[in-house]
């Protein structure tokens, strides 16, 4: 028994550290801390020992389950390579056992917590078991897992549209038994798909697994992905056109990769706008006048989160520039690129700024387009346009000393953006107080000014920095 | 007097506290075919990158065709071909797209040569339109070489160009290098670990050790002049030999000395217990770089 527990602890730490070195200590530390502090606070306020003990247990289990979902599962899938699955069967066995144990613990805990509440216990059991199994399946790179998760979310959101008889049926007697068996079968299938047993099938699935694992890392989610057929044909056309034009600036932009080319981004945004259009059409046909009015009044706010795409675009460019350092060496030696670091860096900065501005304009355009489709008033659309300007300073973040600094900006980008928002909001308020200018307009003007300052600073830095390419060589 | 194509003087390069290149002086003359040798981590790639201006040196100067390497003109850059060690480049493109991309960047592009190489090196239509990420390591390396040769460079810098190639691929590459590059008088600098290939192609060798060119010369002269002298310590200790490169004392008390171009070894070889042996390229590599 002792050996088995030791093994479990070992594989738990192995899986965690394969994703992040100190993740295990952080997750356990935070779980332990919240399992002590939160119950203590409850004890002080309510003076109820049982309630505090229950909360402590919940916190501890929540910590373990979160750690399992975020770190253990991706780490375990990563560890179970086709070779390890065949050559170290004990590792695979232990990974499966720990996975099942935590899954069972999460399901049992959720079921117990639902007792004596309004939540139907049977549905909680089935839902938790199925959803966590789907999560594991998705983590192993299988699209089915993602679709099942979507289905769960959909059934939760639109539960009023599902016939009550179905919900009733699966909560009692034979219906429950059948549903439970189906959930267990799905969980078993997910488990088998997560931990394949080597061989051709495993090798074939490995690419999707590795991609999914990579997606969980901060840098990995911004990596170049494989193109689908449509993207590839579109990129072929763009590359052919740019090669034929022999425009070194445009050719330079191809260093960012195929998926990150603005044409592909434009297609994605067009698809989003089209989908939003269809959804609005359906809504107009089905919804009542109150809902239609509500959409008209506040609908223009819904596409605003799209603007955060500018932050992801900035990070994508940063990661791509780091990943293509070897390609940059060849491009730097090519004749049409300017000689001397200042001129070369200016050229790179112009390319990056143009790409960033274009992508920002496309995002803002998509947001406004959806705004127009909601039937928003001119005033709302104007506010929307002003809000779009708040993300404009992000284009300045793309101009850096790429030789010394490459890769993710991470928290620096977040902090910088938050600071820019705060300054813009403050300026907007003050301008409103002194001049009566609407706050959104003042904030937009401040953001435009911040963007201009950042861009000017970026270009000044480009003048004195070493050759931008290959990026990151002096980091 | 012929001017050196690459002229580096007193270049130094550190990575943190590790010294990679130390006051290195090196000249490469027109038409030279130089094999750069050194152990793993000796700094061969760093040296080649510094020579091309892809890395900044901490001190010293590098000039290519008389121009400062940080300010190379368009015309000079058009004369340089470079095959980096990493060959999985432009993975999101197909070979055809990548070649078209570079054709757009170079004023001179030998399309016939590219087509010929693609055909000879097994790039059929299907493979030419396959993403580079899907090609094998050897295929990617061959493509990298084709790209570097396509604009008929006058200076070709190759960083371990055959490391991923199978014997057939290596033979094809060497044939191409001899027939259409070296024969044309192109200056070639290449690093490799495959000594047999080097013997077939390189006329000159340079050994990189401790951040400097420890030994350089014509291959035949180096092999002809290199000798290992093994003898008793009582006889060889305290007796410096001409052209001595390295001296080592074995556990059995004998002393082994590597010399190059030293005179008077024949006489020493007649002493009792003293052996004077010629060295193979592999022996020379080991002895010089150890």
Interface residues (C-beta under 8 A of the other chain):
Chain A: X224 X226 X227 X235 X236 X239 X240 X242 X243 X244 X245 X246 X248 X251 X254 X257 X258 X259 X326 X327 X329 X330 X331 X332 X333 X334 X335 X336 X337 X339 X340 X341 X466 X467 X470 X473 X474
Chain B: X49 X52 X53 X54 X55 X56 X70 X71 X72 X73 X74 X75 X77 X78 X80 X82 X84 X86 X89 X90 X91 X92 X93 X97 X100 X101 X102 X103 X104 X105 X106 X107 X131 X133 X147
